[in-house]
Amino acid sequence: MELSNYQWLVLERNIEVALKEKIISDYSLLAKTKKQTLTVSELAWLNNVILQQRK
């Protein structure tokens, strides 16, 4: 997945918040984001879960 460094950084921060707030519990998603290896399908799943929890 091609993102700018800024986009990766924002995504990393948002995943850290989601982990802290216990919206998600899979720290491998944060690791993949830091390595910039997160896939489109993983990002779609994250968006779905986070949106559902914030209702």
N, CA, C and O atoms as CSV, one atom per row, in Angstrom:
chain,resi,resn,atom,element,x,y,z
A,1,MET,N,N,0.860,-1.157,0.000
A,1,MET,CA,C,0.000,0.000,0.000
A,1,MET,C,C,0.912,1.227,0.000
A,1,MET,O,O,1.838,1.325,0.805
A,2,GLU,N,N,0.643,2.142,-0.895
A,2,GLU,CA,C,1.471,3.336,-1.001
A,2,GLU,C,C,0.822,4.512,-0.271
A,2,GLU,O,O,-0.251,4.983,-0.648
A,3,LEU,N,N,1.490,4.968,0.768
A,3,LEU,CA,C,1.065,6.150,1.515
A,3,LEU,C,C,2.281,7.044,1.702
A,3,LEU,O,O,3.420,6.577,1.657
A,4,SER,N,N,2.036,8.317,1.909
A,4,SER,CA,C,3.149,9.220,2.219
A,4,SER,C,C,3.612,8.957,3.648
A,4,SER,O,O,2.900,8.328,4.431
A,5,ASN,N,N,4.790,9.433,3.982
A,5,ASN,CA,C,5.287,9.273,5.350
A,5,ASN,C,C,4.339,9.910,6.350
A,5,ASN,O,O,4.123,9.369,7.434
A,6,TYR,N,N,3.777,11.049,5.997
A,6,TYR,CA,C,2.819,11.718,6.874
A,6,TYR,C,C,1.582,10.835,7.097
A,6,TYR,O,O,1.105,10.712,8.225
A,7,GLN,N,N,1.075,10.234,6.045
A,7,GLN,CA,C,-0.105,9.374,6.166
A,7,GLN,C,C,0.185,8.163,7.051
A,7,GLN,O,O,-0.655,7.773,7.862
A,8,TRP,N,N,1.357,7.572,6.903
A,8,TRP,CA,C,1.737,6.454,7.763
A,8,TRP,C,C,1.801,6.891,9.219
A,8,TRP,O,O,1.358,6.168,10.112
A,9,LEU,N,N,2.356,8.081,9.453
A,9,LEU,CA,C,2.470,8.596,10.813
A,9,LEU,C,C,1.099,8.826,11.446
A,9,LEU,O,O,0.881,8.462,12.601
A,10,VAL,N,N,0.185,9.422,10.702
A,10,VAL,CA,C,-1.171,9.645,11.209
A,10,VAL,C,C,-1.848,8.314,11.498
A,10,VAL,O,O,-2.497,8.157,12.533
A,11,LEU,N,N,-1.703,7.364,10.600
A,11,LEU,CA,C,-2.289,6.042,10.796
A,11,LEU,C,C,-1.712,5.374,12.039
A,11,LEU,O,O,-2.446,4.767,12.819
A,12,GLU,N,N,-0.402,5.485,12.224
A,12,GLU,CA,C,0.244,4.917,13.408
A,12,GLU,C,C,-0.323,5.530,14.684
A,12,GLU,O,O,-0.637,4.810,15.632
A,13,ARG,N,N,-0.455,6.830,14.715
A,13,ARG,CA,C,-1.006,7.500,15.900
A,13,ARG,C,C,-2.445,7.070,16.169
A,13,ARG,O,O,-2.828,6.854,17.318
A,14,ASN,N,N,-3.235,6.948,15.112
A,14,ASN,CA,C,-4.634,6.538,15.296
A,14,ASN,C,C,-4.741,5.099,15.792
A,14,ASN,O,O,-5.616,4.790,16.600
A,15,ILE,N,N,-3.874,4.231,15.326
A,15,ILE,CA,C,-3.878,2.844,15.804
A,15,ILE,C,C,-3.445,2.803,17.263
A,15,ILE,O,O,-3.998,2.032,18.047
A,16,GLU,N,N,-2.473,3.614,17.637
A,16,GLU,CA,C,-2.062,3.685,19.042
A,16,GLU,C,C,-3.229,4.108,19.934
A,16,GLU,O,O,-3.405,3.557,21.021
A,17,VAL,N,N,-4.019,5.068,19.493
A,17,VAL,CA,C,-5.195,5.512,20.259
A,17,VAL,C,C,-6.215,4.377,20.350
A,17,VAL,O,O,-6.774,4.125,21.417
A,18,ALA,N,N,-6.454,3.701,19.240
A,18,ALA,CA,C,-7.419,2.594,19.238
A,18,ALA,C,C,-6.977,1.475,20.179
A,18,ALA,O,O,-7.812,0.860,20.842
A,19,LEU,N,N,-5.686,1.208,20.242
A,19,LEU,CA,C,-5.178,0.208,21.174
A,19,LEU,C,C,-5.333,0.687,22.614
A,19,LEU,O,O,-5.762,-0.076,23.480
A,20,LYS,N,N,-4.993,1.924,22.869
A,20,LYS,CA,C,-5.093,2.486,24.221
A,20,LYS,C,C,-6.537,2.478,24.713
A,20,LYS,O,O,-6.799,2.189,25.881
A,21,GLU,N,N,-7.473,2.797,23.818
A,21,GLU,CA,C,-8.890,2.830,24.173
A,21,GLU,C,C,-9.536,1.444,24.120
A,21,GLU,O,O,-10.738,1.300,24.341
A,22,LYS,N,N,-8.720,0.426,23.825
A,22,LYS,CA,C,-9.162,-0.965,23.758
A,22,LYS,C,C,-10.242,-1.206,22.703
A,22,LYS,O,O,-11.086,-2.091,22.848
A,23,ILE,N,N,-10.197,-0.410,21.651
A,23,ILE,CA,C,-11.084,-0.626,20.507
A,23,ILE,C,C,-10.579,-1.820,19.713
A,23,ILE,O,O,-11.363,-2.600,19.170
A,24,ILE,N,N,-9.259,-1.950,19.652
A,24,ILE,CA,C,-8.621,-3.112,19.041
A,24,ILE,C,C,-7.591,-3.644,20.027
A,24,ILE,O,O,-7.194,-2.946,20.960
A,25,SER,N,N,-7.163,-4.879,19.816
A,25,SER,CA,C,-6.180,-5.463,20.746
A,25,SER,C,C,-4.995,-6.099,20.030
A,25,SER,O,O,-4.105,-6.653,20.676
A,26,ASP,N,N,-4.976,-6.025,18.730
A,26,ASP,CA,C,-3.944,-6.682,17.943
A,26,ASP,C,C,-2.772,-5.728,17.692
A,26,ASP,O,O,-2.826,-4.882,16.799
A,27,TYR,N,N,-1.713,-5.879,18.494
A,27,TYR,CA,C,-0.549,-5.000,18.375
A,27,TYR,C,C,0.237,-5.242,17.092
A,27,TYR,O,O,1.078,-4.424,16.720
A,28,SER,N,N,-0.024,-6.350,16.413
A,28,SER,CA,C,0.684,-6.592,15.151
A,28,SER,C,C,0.281,-5.567,14.097
A,28,SER,O,O,1.055,-5.280,13.184
A,29,LEU,N,N,-0.907,-5.020,14.215
A,29,LEU,CA,C,-1.339,-3.987,13.267
A,29,LEU,C,C,-0.499,-2.725,13.428
A,29,LEU,O,O,-0.178,-2.061,12.442
A,30,LEU,N,N,-0.145,-2.397,14.659
A,30,LEU,CA,C,0.731,-1.253,14.910
A,30,LEU,C,C,2.131,-1.542,14.370
A,30,LEU,O,O,2.756,-0.678,13.756
A,31,ALA,N,N,2.614,-2.748,14.601
A,31,ALA,CA,C,3.938,-3.122,14.095
A,31,ALA,C,C,3.980,-3.048,12.567
A,31,ALA,O,O,4.948,-2.548,11.994
A,32,LYS,N,N,2.947,-3.537,11.920
A,32,LYS,CA,C,2.892,-3.486,10.455
A,32,LYS,C,C,2.833,-2.050,9.961
A,32,LYS,O,O,3.416,-1.720,8.929
A,33,THR,N,N,2.138,-1.204,10.690
A,33,THR,CA,C,2.061,0.201,10.300
A,33,THR,C,C,3.429,0.858,10.429
A,33,THR,O,O,3.838,1.625,9.557
A,34,LYS,N,N,4.131,0.561,11.506
A,34,LYS,CA,C,5.474,1.126,11.697
A,34,LYS,C,C,6.441,0.656,10.610
A,34,LYS,O,O,7.347,1.390,10.215
A,35,LYS,N,N,6.242,-0.575,10.130
A,35,LYS,CA,C,7.080,-1.119,9.056
A,35,LYS,C,C,6.558,-0.740,7.673
A,35,LYS,O,O,7.192,-1.024,6.657
A,36,GLN,N,N,5.397,-0.097,7.649
A,36,GLN,CA,C,4.710,0.292,6.407
A,36,GLN,C,C,4.377,-0.921,5.542
A,36,GLN,O,O,4.519,-0.897,4.319
A,37,THR,N,N,3.927,-1.988,6.219
A,37,THR,CA,C,3.541,-3.212,5.506
A,37,THR,C,C,2.067,-3.553,5.702
A,37,THR,O,O,1.621,-4.622,5.286
A,38,LEU,N,N,1.318,-2.673,6.320
A,38,LEU,CA,C,-0.113,-2.899,6.506
A,38,LEU,C,C,-0.776,-3.013,5.136
A,38,LEU,O,O,-0.459,-2.251,4.223
A,39,THR,N,N,-1.689,-3.961,4.996
A,39,THR,CA,C,-2.354,-4.162,3.709
A,39,THR,C,C,-3.646,-3.359,3.632
A,39,THR,O,O,-4.162,-2.877,4.641
A,40,VAL,N,N,-4.148,-3.229,2.431
A,40,VAL,CA,C,-5.410,-2.518,2.215
A,40,VAL,C,C,-6.546,-3.231,2.951
A,40,VAL,O,O,-7.406,-2.577,3.541
A,41,SER,N,N,-6.554,-4.541,2.922
A,41,SER,CA,C,-7.631,-5.276,3.596
A,41,SER,C,C,-7.556,-5.097,5.107
A,41,SER,O,O,-8.592,-5.007,5.766
A,42,GLU,N,N,-6.351,-5.043,5.668
A,42,GLU,CA,C,-6.213,-4.798,7.111
A,42,GLU,C,C,-6.679,-3.386,7.468
A,42,GLU,O,O,-7.311,-3.181,8.504
A,43,LEU,N,N,-6.370,-2.429,6.622
A,43,LEU,CA,C,-6.821,-1.061,6.861
A,43,LEU,C,C,-8.340,-0.967,6.756
A,43,LEU,O,O,-8.969,-0.260,7.544
A,44,ALA,N,N,-8.931,-1.660,5.807
A,44,ALA,CA,C,-10.396,-1.673,5.678
A,44,ALA,C,C,-11.033,-2.279,6.928
A,44,ALA,O,O,-12.037,-1.770,7.425
A,45,TRP,N,N,-10.451,-3.359,7.430
A,45,TRP,CA,C,-10.969,-3.984,8.652
A,45,TRP,C,C,-10.876,-3.016,9.826
A,45,TRP,O,O,-11.827,-2.869,10.593
A,46,LEU,N,N,-9.716,-2.350,9.962
A,46,LEU,CA,C,-9.535,-1.373,11.043
A,46,LEU,C,C,-10.580,-0.266,10.969
A,46,LEU,O,O,-11.195,0.085,11.976
A,47,ASN,N,N,-10.775,0.271,9.792
A,47,ASN,CA,C,-11.772,1.330,9.628
A,47,ASN,C,C,-13.152,0.859,10.048
A,47,ASN,O,O,-13.880,1.587,10.723
A,48,ASN,N,N,-13.514,-0.342,9.659
A,48,ASN,CA,C,-14.819,-0.893,9.995
A,48,ASN,C,C,-14.978,-1.026,11.514
A,48,ASN,O,O,-15.992,-0.609,12.072
A,49,VAL,N,N,-13.990,-1.598,12.168
A,49,VAL,CA,C,-14.062,-1.816,13.608
A,49,VAL,C,C,-14.104,-0.485,14.356
A,49,VAL,O,O,-14.920,-0.310,15.261
A,50,ILE,N,N,-13.247,0.438,13.993
A,50,ILE,CA,C,-13.187,1.718,14.683
A,50,ILE,C,C,-14.472,2.509,14.490
A,50,ILE,O,O,-14.977,3.116,15.434
A,51,LEU,N,N,-14.995,2.506,13.290
A,51,LEU,CA,C,-16.264,3.218,13.043
A,51,LEU,C,C,-17.401,2.622,13.847
A,51,LEU,O,O,-18.226,3.365,14.379
A,52,GLN,N,N,-17.470,1.316,13.950
A,52,GLN,CA,C,-18.526,0.662,14.722
A,52,GLN,C,C,-18.426,0.994,16.210
A,52,GLN,O,O,-19.447,1.200,16.866
A,53,GLN,N,N,-17.229,1.046,16.737
A,53,GLN,CA,C,-17.036,1.307,18.165
A,53,GLN,C,C,-17.305,2.760,18.541
A,53,GLN,O,O,-17.590,3.049,19.703
A,54,ARG,N,N,-17.223,3.656,17.603
A,54,ARG,CA,C,-17.371,5.080,17.901
A,54,ARG,C,C,-18.805,5.567,17.767
A,54,ARG,O,O,-19.070,6.760,17.921
A,55,LYS,N,N,-19.725,4.668,17.484
A,55,LYS,CA,C,-21.136,5.070,17.364
A,55,LYS,C,C,-21.753,5.349,18.697
A,55,LYS,O,O,-22.931,5.697,18.771
